[in-house]
């Protein structure tokens, strides 16, 4: 997929400005608007012990104005540009619900935020890409990981574009996890299968497909085929290679809507030593993506 704006960055009260820095760089590269979201606690629930006083607290406007002023100053300090008032969105409620509401209202193409459960939950939505921002080595490579489940290979396409934009080395990665030990326990005849030869053939085939993908996208890069579980292979490779970004797709082999994110992508988003860009295989309204 091609990354598009607007770019929405979700900020909390921490002093870590990595998400804001990366969101600003991405928005500039895409020539897209940059918007900022901060989620306050649900102010309407602050007096649940006194139903007769239900509704926003009188101080809520003060809190909102204070948050808006603090975010404005933070954006100016980190990015060097003052945000338009309409680009600062103060939501209330749970972090996931607040950021999602802001992204939907903005029509965001990319949501940028720090690591955590909120990033994984937002990546379930097929309308935008999610960038989990972490500090990483300057000039580190970009890794595009694929399980070959989609003929368009959107993760590889996005990785190629990001490597070009960052002027960074590119790696295409596939993990071959072919383990017949569990099958052999249930069916002893399987123990005679040519496991090593079969695995070697899969590795050779995967390397050829990755090489073809480099040619398809007309980019220079290396291909890496690892053996073992995909999530661990991706994280280990990113650590060993000193990667600055890993790009993964957000749909597993099953294609079931409830598995839209997939355990591999979620594990990589959680455990990678660098930033992770999770790109959906489909764009458009969720109802369309869910039945595709």
N, C-alpha and C positions, 0 to 999 in steps of 0.2 A: 504494500500500500504506500501511497505518497502522504507524508505528513502535511497537514494543513492547520492553519490557525482557525480561530483565535487560540492562543496559549493561555491556559488558566493554571496558576500556581497556588497551591493551598499552603498557608503559613500558620504555624502555631506560635506559642509564646517563647519557644526556645531561641537560643542565640545562633543556631546553625542556619546560615544563609545560603547553603549549597543549592537547595532547591530553587531559590530565587535567582541565583547567579545563572544556573543552567537554563531556567525558563526564559530569562532575559536574552541569553545567547541564542536560544532556539527561536524565539520570536523575531529577533533581528535577522537571523538567517532566512527565516520563512517570509520576512517582510509582513508579519502578521501582528495584530494587536496583542498586547500583554494585559491580562487581567489578574487580579489578586483576590483570593478568598480567605477569610478568617471566620471560624465558627465559634460562636459563644455558646455557653450552656443554654438550655431551653429556659428562657426567662419566664415564660408563661406558667411553668410548673414550680416556680420558686415558693409559692404559698399553698401547696397542696393540703396543708393541715388546716387551712382556713378557706373553705370553698367560697364563702361569701366575698372573699377578696380576690377571687380568681381573675386572671388577666395579667397583662404586662405590668411589671413594677414601675412606679413613677421614675425610678432611677435607670430604667432600661435605656432611655434615650441618651442618658449621660454615658452609660457603658458603651453604647454603640458609637457615639461621637468620639469617645476616647480611643476605642479600638481603631476607628477609621483614621484618626490623626496619627496614631502610633504606626500603623501600617504604611501610611503615606510617607512618613519620615524614613521608615526603613527602606522602602522602595527607592527613594531618592538617594539615600546613603549608599546602597549596594549597586544600583544600576546607573546612577548619575542622571536619571530622568524622572521628572515629577509625573506621577500617574494622573490621568483624568479622573475626576471624582466618580464618574460612572464606572470606571474600571476597578474600583474598590468595592468588593461585595462582602458585606457582613451578614452572615447567616446565624441561625441558632438551632440547637438540637444536637444530634449525634454528629460526629465528624463526617461519617460516610454520607448521611442524609444531607447535611449542609453543603458539602462539596459537590455532591451529585446534583442538587438543586441549582447551584450556581453554574455548573457545567451545562446543564440542560437549558437554562435561561440564556446563557451566553452563546450556545451552539458551539461549544469548544471542540477543537480537533485534537488537542493534546492536553492532558491534565498532568501537571508536575507536582510531586510531593515527596516527602521523605519516606524512609522505610517504615513498615508497620502494617497492621491489619487493614487499615483504611485503603492503602494502595492496592492490596489484593482484592478487596471487595469492589473497588471502582473498576478494576480490570475486567470484571465480569460483564461490564456494559459494552456492547459492540459498536457504539457510536463514536468512541474516541480511543486514541492510544494513551497509555499511561507510562510516564517516565518516572521511575524511582531514582531519585538523585542521591548519589553518594560521592564523596571526594575520591578521586582516582588519579593515578599517575598522569602527568601531562604527556601527551603524545602516545599514550597507550593505544593498543590496537582495538579495533571494533570486531566483535565476534557475532556472527549471525548463525543461530542454531536452528536446525530444522529436522523434522522427522519424516519429511517427504509426504505428509498427509494431504497437501493441497498442491495442485499443479501450478498455481501461480507463485508459490514459494514467497509469500509476502514478507516473512521475517528476513529472508536473504535479500530481497529487494530493498527493504528499509535499511538493512545493515550496509548495503553497498552505497546507498545515498548518504548515510551518516558518515561513513568512512571518507567519502569524497568531500563532504562538507567540512569535516574536521581535519582533512589532510592527514589521515591516520592510516596505518597498515590495516588490512582487512583479512579476516579469517572466516572461512565457512566451515561449520562443524556439524557432524552427525555422530551420534553414539549408537553403536551396535550392541544390543543387549540380548544375546542369544544363549540362554541357559536352559539345558534340557534336564538338569538334575532333578527338578520337581516332577517332570514328566516320567523320568526313568523310575522313580519310586512308585508311581502309580501303574506304570506299564513297563515291566522289566525289559521287553524287547527294544524299547527306545534306547537303552544303554548302548546298543550296537550301532546307533546312528553315527555317521561321520561328522561329529560335532566340530572338530577343528577345521576340517575342510569346508564345511558349510559356513562357518564363521568367517573364514578367510575369503570365501566367495562373496559374502555380504559386504565385507570391508572393501574389497576390490570394486564391487558394484557401486557402493556409496561414494567412494573416492571419484569414480568416473562421473557420477551424477553431479557431485559438487563442482567438479572441474567444468562440466558443461554449463552449470549455472553461472560460473564466473564469465564464461564466454557469452552467455545469453545477456548478461547485464553489462558486458563490455568493460569490465573492471579488472585490475590486477589484484591478486591476492593469493593466499595459500589455502589449501584444503586440509582439514584435520578430521580423521575418523578415529574415534576412541572406542574402546570396548568397555562395556559395563552399563549400569543404570544411567539414564540420560541426565537427570538433574545433577548427580554427583560429578559426572564427566564434564558438564558445562561449567560448574562452579570451580572444579579443580583446574580446568584449562584456563579459565579467566584468571585464577590466582597465579598459575605458573607463567602465563604469558604477560602478566601485568596489564591486563585489559583496562580500558577506560569505559567501555560500554559493551553490554551483551544485549542482543536483540532476540526476542523469542515471540512466537505466535501464541495467541490466546484461544486456541481450539485444539482439543486432543483428537485422537484417531476416531473415537466413537461418534463425534459430531452431536452428541446429545446436548440439548440446551443446558441441562443442569451441570454438564461437565465442560462448559464453554471455556473456562479458564484452563483447567487441566492441572494435575498435580505437579507436573514437571515445571511449567511456567511459574506456578505459585511458589515452589521450592526455590527456584532460581531467584525470583524477586526477593525472597526472604534471606537467602544465604549468600548471594553473590558478593564479592569484595568490591564491586564497582557499581556504577549506575546500570539500570536495566530498563530497556524500552520494551514494553509489551504491546504488540500491535494486533488488533483484531483481524480475523480473516475476512470479515464482512463489514461493510459500512452501511449506514442508513438506519432507519428506525428499528428498535429491538424486535418488533413483531416480524419484520422481514428477515432479519438475521436468524431468528430462532427457528424458522421453518426451512431455511436454505440447506 
